[in-house]
Amino acid sequence: MRALRFHAAKDLRLETIPDPKQPGPGQVVVRNRFVGICGTDLHEYSYGPIFIPTEPHPFTGAHGPQVLGHEFGGVVEAIGEGVTSVKVGDRVSIQPLVMPRSGDYFADRGLFHLSPDLALVGLSWEGGGMAEAALVNEYNVQKIPDEMSDEEAALVEPTAVAVYACDRGGVTAGNSVLVTGAGPIGMLTLLAARAAGAAQLFVSDLNDARLDYAKGILPDVITINPKRDKVGDVVRSLTEGNVGCDVAIECVGNEHALKACVDSVRKQGVVVQTGLHPHENPLDWFQVTFRDLEVKGSWAYPTHYWPRVIRLIASGLLPAKKVVTKRITLDTAVKEGFDALLDPAGTHLKILIDLSK
């Protein structure tokens, strides 16, 4: 089968590799349909290996070269002994976290995403979504309803990140929410905040094209470009009592964006850090203490989120498909996908690879 594999930074190769082996007990083979290019994939392509192990992963044994892709879905092609939750022919979305199901502190408490032995399909597993098929565990597949499209199945994973970020922030009906970063996760976080009932939305980004796109998706969102305006000043000027927003969610992994979040929330507000920072970043901890703020991390998502996020998308309450700006094929993925998304002046948000072509 064809697969896009990471060998080293700036070295992605479209190769022919063996088809997945027959599924063992508790395993499933999926014929992949669509896969998204994630920011993590872009970081691996630019600077990796980062999450891709150079030595065998302690739990999965996987190491490079690695088939990329952890945002994907497809059709069940084969099932192993004991699999009961799906059958051949079912359309599914992939929950890509792989970890011990018991025997460590976090797994025993259902907090699988916090396991120290965590691996990810498409980063530290034998396969990934940027191939024509993948072998995964039964717990990695979730059947999708008829009203959900194959494209939307590939959007459940990034949407789960956004929904969890809003949950960590306690976003609720009537809240005012700032999101820093109008990339795919930032845009999905805006949609998740609106689905949770947020009444006033702000988004900041240095890219005016992305701000315009956000306005096209959510016409009432207040857009801010930090090159022209101070984010905190704008937020305070437009919130009740000029005190700032209730929740600020950082979706960039940028020092200035995080500081803007801290500056923009009201006293006793909540700051949620979702973007991955490449290095340590200082905060004004006096302000955190003096203003009684909560600062929370938001790592991935609890694995039990999949049915909930599928319902949100399938119902139309969270129209994740609106963040898709381009569909490409596997043989053009490097130039038209990875390189296009890394262009600082680029206009694309989420690019999906159609694996049926």
C-alpha positions, 0 to 999 in steps of 0.5 A: 500500500502507499504511505507517507513516512517520516524519515527525518526533518524535511524528509517525507517520502511517499513509499510502498509498504506492506499492507497491515497484518491480519488483526490479532485479538482486540485489533481492527484494520481500517481502510483509511478515507480522510486524514488531516495534517496537524500542527504536530505533523508540521513540527515533525516535518520541520524540526523532528523527530520530536515525538517520533521515537528514534529508539523503540517506544517503551510501550508499542516498540515503534520507531522511525521511519513513521507513517504520519497522521493521527486525525483520520477515519475510514471503513472497517476492513477486518476485525480480530478475535473478541472485537464486538464494538464494530463490524466489517463495513462500519464507518469509524473515526480514530481515537489515536491514543495508545496506552496501557489499559490498566496497571498504571496510576492514570490508566486505572483511573480512566485518565488514559491520556495522562499515562506515562507510556502514552503513544499515538497512532501516526507518531509512535505506533506501527501505522498511521492515517497517511496510508491507505490502511491502518491496524489499530486497537478496538478501543481506537475506533468509534463508529460514526452515524450515517449523518456524519461524513467521512471528512467529518470523521477525520475532524473528531480528533482536533475537535476533541482537543478544542472541546477539552480546552473549553471544558478545562476553562469551564466555558458555559452559557453567556461567557466571554471567551478569548482565543489566541491563534486563528489556526485550525485548533483556535478556530475549532475552539471558537466553535466549541466555545459557541457550542458550549454557550459562550455569548461573546467571542474574541480571537487574535492572530497576526494573519489577517487572512485567518482573522477574515476567515474566522469572521466568515465562520462566526460573523459576530466574533471580534477579531484582533491583530496584535500588530495593530492593537493590544489584545487586552485593551480591546477585550477590556473595552468591550466586556462588561464593566471593562474588566476583561473576559471570563476565559482565555484559551491559548492555541498557539504555543507562543509567549506573547499569546500566553501573556495576552491571555493573562492580560485579557482575563478578568480577576478570577478569570481562567487561562487555558494553555493548549498550544505546545510551547517549544521552550520555557516562557516567563509569566508575570506571576504577581499578576496571576496571584494579585488577580486571583487567576487560574492557569490550567494546562490542557493536554489532548483529551480524555479518550471517552470524549469521542461519542460526545464530540461525534454527537456535537459534529453530527448534530450541527452544533459544532460545524467542524467542517467549516475549518477545512480549506483544501482537499489534496491527494497523498502524492501531492501532500508534501508540496500542497499540504505540508509546505502550504501550511508552513507558508507564513503568508498562507491562507489555508487552515485545515487541509485534508488528504483524500486517501481514496484518490 
